[in-house]
Amino acid sequence: MTADETADPIAISIAEAAGKIESARAKINLALHVLNRRADGYHLLDSVVVFAELADRLTAGDSDESVVEIGIDGEFADDLAETTRPADNLVCAVADALIRAFPDRVPGGVRIDLTKNLPIAAGIGGGSADAAATLRLLNRIWRLGLTMPQLAELGASLGADVPVCVFSRPARMQGIGERVTPVVTIPAMPVVLVNPGVAVETGAIFRRLKPAERSPLPSMPERAMSPMELVFWLRKTRNDLFAPACEAAPVIETAVRMLASDSDCMFARMSGSGATVFGIFLSIDAASRAAERLQEARPNWWTAVTWTEGS
């Protein structure tokens, strides 16, 4: 009797189903320095990024035709539908790009169901994380054999945040997002994410940023940091998009101030180009209590408690 004949068919079925699912985890810019703007209009960045357990979910299935199909559900599916046609979603762009790049290795069409749990245009990489997750998912189910750096290189043409989202690990992103370096000193942390219900378009925020020569991130400690040590380091850093984002949507500053003023919050800041704000806490219980207080005060805001993965 072979090993295949003795294998548990239920276990095999579960493993196959799991292989068709990929998480697109929320990206949080702990610090975001915008150094200057190049002649071609792109800005040079220096940012430290972590990823939360909270995520969109992608599930791949067979398509009856040699085309890419997408289905969208979840809490923020309607918001996405208001701004983006399904065929224009980055998920479809990724699948189409892989089909064009590897026509002899792609077995046929695919249907991807996207469960949209993250708010859109929110500064936590929702669309970029979805694109990166699609790269990982299709690379696996189509058995393309591409390495993570190769997937990141493919993703760079889709957006500045896609390469770092491909790795989905604590990292420093530089250049226009194409230079991704793992950071090995970041602790896991309980965080509260808050979005005051406004969508902020990244390009518009960058256009509001006044030209200047700005300093890069300060040196990071070479040894593993505790959450408190990380907070001390973060206090020496910036998010250079905060001021222009607040000009576009003043409620962002309100959200930061409310979260920062919570007695259990160690540090609060806007992520990316906004409008989502994150707060760092010492325990998940403290984070949950803060989220409850904030929800009572602002019931129309999106509030979530999650963990960020450490190095």
ChimeraX attribute file (.defattr): number of C-alpha atoms within 10 A of each C-alpha:
attribute: neighborCount
match mode: 1-to-1
recipient: residues
	/A:1	5
	/A:2	6
	/A:3	7
	/A:4	9
	/A:5	8
	/A:6	8
	/A:7	10
	/A:8	10
	/A:9	11
	/A:10	9
	/A:11	10
	/A:12	12
	/A:13	11
	/A:14	10
	/A:15	11
	/A:16	12
	/A:17	13
	/A:18	11
	/A:19	14
	/A:20	16
	/A:21	18
	/A:22	22
	/A:23	22
	/A:24	32
	/A:25	28
	/A:26	29
	/A:27	28
	/A:28	26
	/A:29	27
	/A:30	23
	/A:31	24
	/A:32	27
	/A:33	21
	/A:34	27
	/A:35	20
	/A:36	18
	/A:37	18
	/A:38	10
	/A:39	7
	/A:40	6
	/A:41	10
	/A:42	13
	/A:43	17
	/A:44	17
	/A:45	24
	/A:46	21
	/A:47	24
	/A:48	24
	/A:49	27
	/A:50	26
	/A:51	27
	/A:52	24
	/A:53	15
	/A:54	19
	/A:55	21
	/A:56	23
	/A:57	22
	/A:58	23
	/A:59	20
	/A:60	21
	/A:61	16
	/A:62	13
	/A:63	15
	/A:64	12
	/A:65	11
	/A:66	14
	/A:67	14
	/A:68	21
	/A:69	21
	/A:70	19
	/A:71	13
	/A:72	17
	/A:73	15
	/A:74	13
	/A:75	13
	/A:76	16
	/A:77	18
	/A:78	13
	/A:79	14
	/A:80	19
	/A:81	13
	/A:82	8
	/A:83	12
	/A:84	12
	/A:85	9
	/A:86	15
	/A:87	12
	/A:88	10
	/A:89	17
	/A:90	20
	/A:91	26
	/A:92	21
	/A:93	16
	/A:94	22
	/A:95	24
	/A:96	14
	/A:97	14
	/A:98	19
	/A:99	20
	/A:100	11
	/A:101	12
	/A:102	11
	/A:103	11
	/A:104	9
	/A:105	12
	/A:106	19
	/A:107	13
	/A:108	16
	/A:109	17
	/A:110	22
	/A:111	20
	/A:112	25
	/A:113	18
	/A:114	23
	/A:115	21
	/A:116	24
	/A:117	19
	/A:118	24
	/A:119	25
	/A:120	23
	/A:121	21
	/A:122	26
	/A:123	25
	/A:124	30
	/A:125	30
	/A:126	25
	/A:127	28
	/A:128	26
	/A:129	29
	/A:130	30
	/A:131	28
	/A:132	33
	/A:133	27
	/A:134	29
	/A:135	25
	/A:136	21
	/A:137	22
	/A:138	21
	/A:139	19
	/A:140	14
	/A:141	17
	/A:142	14
	/A:143	12
	/A:144	13
	/A:145	10
	/A:146	13
	/A:147	11
	/A:148	15
	/A:149	14
	/A:150	12
	/A:151	18
	/A:152	24
	/A:153	16
	/A:154	19
	/A:155	24
	/A:156	19
	/A:157	11
	/A:158	17
	/A:159	16
	/A:160	22
	/A:161	26
	/A:162	29
	/A:163	29
	/A:164	32
	/A:165	30
	/A:166	27
	/A:167	21
	/A:168	23
	/A:169	22
	/A:170	28
	/A:171	24
	/A:172	22
	/A:173	25
	/A:174	22
	/A:175	16
	/A:176	18
	/A:177	20
	/A:178	20
	/A:179	18
	/A:180	21
	/A:181	15
	/A:182	16
	/A:183	19
	/A:184	16
	/A:185	18
	/A:186	24
	/A:187	19
	/A:188	18
	/A:189	21
	/A:190	22
	/A:191	27
	/A:192	25
	/A:193	25
	/A:194	25
	/A:195	24
	/A:196	23
	/A:197	16
	/A:198	17
	/A:199	17
	/A:200	19
	/A:201	17
	/A:202	17
	/A:203	9
	/A:204	13
	/A:205	19
	/A:206	20
	/A:207	11
	/A:208	14
	/A:209	17
	/A:210	12
	/A:211	12
	/A:212	10
	/A:213	10
	/A:214	11
	/A:215	13
	/A:216	17
	/A:217	21
	/A:218	10
	/A:219	7
	/A:220	15
	/A:221	13
	/A:222	9
	/A:223	9
	/A:224	16
	/A:225	17
	/A:226	15
	/A:227	18
	/A:228	15
	/A:229	13
	/A:230	19
	/A:231	17
	/A:232	13
	/A:233	17
	/A:234	19
	/A:235	11
	/A:236	10
	/A:237	18
	/A:238	19
	/A:239	18
	/A:240	21
	/A:241	22
	/A:242	22
	/A:243	17
	/A:244	19
	/A:245	26
	/A:246	18
	/A:247	13
	/A:248	16
	/A:249	17
	/A:250	13
	/A:251	17
	/A:252	26
	/A:253	19
	/A:254	13
	/A:255	24
	/A:256	22
	/A:257	14
	/A:258	14
	/A:259	26
	/A:260	19
	/A:261	13
	/A:262	19
	/A:263	9
	/A:264	18
	/A:265	20
	/A:266	17
	/A:267	21
	/A:268	26
	/A:269	26
	/A:270	33
	/A:271	25
	/A:272	27
	/A:273	28
	/A:274	27
	/A:275	33
	/A:276	29
	/A:277	28
	/A:278	27
	/A:279	26
	/A:280	28
	/A:281	23
	/A:282	16
	/A:283	14
	/A:284	17
	/A:285	13
	/A:286	19
	/A:287	24
	/A:288	18
	/A:289	15
	/A:290	23
	/A:291	23
	/A:292	16
	/A:293	13
	/A:294	19
	/A:295	16
	/A:296	11
	/A:297	11
	/A:298	14
	/A:299	12
	/A:300	11
	/A:301	16
	/A:302	17
	/A:303	20
	/A:304	18
	/A:305	22
	/A:306	18
	/A:307	19
	/A:308	23
	/A:309	17
	/A:310	17
	/A:311	15
